[in-house]
Amino acid sequence: MDTPFLRELEKRDIQYKIDVDFGHIKNTILEKITSGDINNGEFDLVIMSNHRVDLNIKHVLGDVTHKIAKRSSVPVLIVK
């Protein structure tokens, strides 16, 4: 994967890891949290997009984003 963003990270010597998985996304990410993959110190930050199926203004975050942010011990950056 080669993008301007990743080239900029490499130019600044910032280490990163991209993890791509398939399946039911909420369960897949929650499994990574509960198995310790995310909370064991291997990751410093989780970056997620926020996609709400229901446009109900009462809930700012989507269901998946809310659950991950709530259960992660590392910071979660939510981008739109």
C-alpha positions as CSV (number, residue, x, y, z in Angstrom):
1,M,0.0,0.0,0.0
2,D,1.6,3.3,-1.1
3,T,-0.1,6.6,-0.4
4,P,1.1,10.2,0.1
5,F,0.1,9.9,3.8
6,L,2.2,6.7,4.3
7,R,5.1,8.1,2.4
8,E,5.1,11.1,4.7
9,L,5.1,8.8,7.7
10,E,8.1,7.0,6.3
11,K,9.9,10.2,5.5
12,R,9.5,11.3,9.1
13,D,10.6,7.8,10.3
14,I,7.3,7.2,12.1
15,Q,6.7,3.5,12.6
16,Y,3.2,2.3,11.8
17,K,1.3,-0.9,11.3
18,I,-1.8,-1.3,9.1
19,D,-4.0,-4.2,10.1
20,V,-6.7,-5.2,7.6
21,D,-9.2,-7.9,8.6
22,F,-12.4,-9.2,7.1
23,G,-15.6,-10.3,8.8
24,H,-18.2,-8.7,11.0
25,I,-16.2,-5.5,11.9
26,K,-17.4,-4.9,15.4
27,N,-16.7,-8.5,16.5
28,T,-13.4,-8.5,14.7
29,I,-12.1,-5.4,16.4
30,L,-13.6,-6.3,19.8
31,E,-11.8,-9.7,19.5
32,K,-8.5,-7.8,19.0
33,I,-9.3,-5.8,22.1
34,T,-10.3,-8.7,24.3
35,S,-7.5,-11.0,23.1
36,G,-5.0,-8.3,24.0
37,D,-3.7,-7.4,20.5
38,I,-4.7,-3.8,21.0
39,N,-4.4,-3.4,24.8
40,N,-1.1,-5.2,25.2
41,G,1.1,-2.1,24.4
42,E,1.7,-3.1,20.8
43,F,-0.5,-0.2,19.6
44,D,-0.4,3.4,20.6
45,L,-3.5,4.6,18.7
46,V,-6.5,3.2,17.0
47,I,-7.8,5.2,14.0
48,M,-11.3,4.6,12.9
49,S,-13.9,6.3,10.7
50,N,-17.3,7.0,12.0
51,H,-20.2,5.8,9.9
52,R,-23.7,6.1,11.4
53,V,-26.4,4.1,9.8
54,D,-29.1,6.0,11.7
55,L,-28.8,9.8,11.4
56,N,-30.4,10.3,14.8
57,I,-28.6,13.4,16.1
58,K,-28.9,12.1,19.7
59,H,-26.1,9.6,19.0
60,V,-23.0,11.3,17.6
61,L,-21.0,8.0,17.2
62,G,-22.0,5.0,15.3
63,D,-22.6,1.7,17.2
64,V,-19.2,0.2,16.2
65,T,-17.2,3.3,16.9
66,H,-18.9,3.8,20.3
67,K,-18.2,0.3,21.4
68,I,-14.5,0.3,20.3
69,A,-13.8,3.7,21.9
70,K,-15.5,2.6,25.1
71,R,-13.5,-0.7,25.4
72,S,-10.1,0.3,24.1
73,S,-7.4,1.2,26.6
74,V,-5.4,3.1,24.0
75,P,-6.6,6.4,22.5
76,V,-9.1,6.1,19.6
77,L,-8.9,8.8,16.9
78,I,-12.3,9.0,15.1
79,V,-12.2,10.6,11.7
80,K,-15.0,11.5,9.3
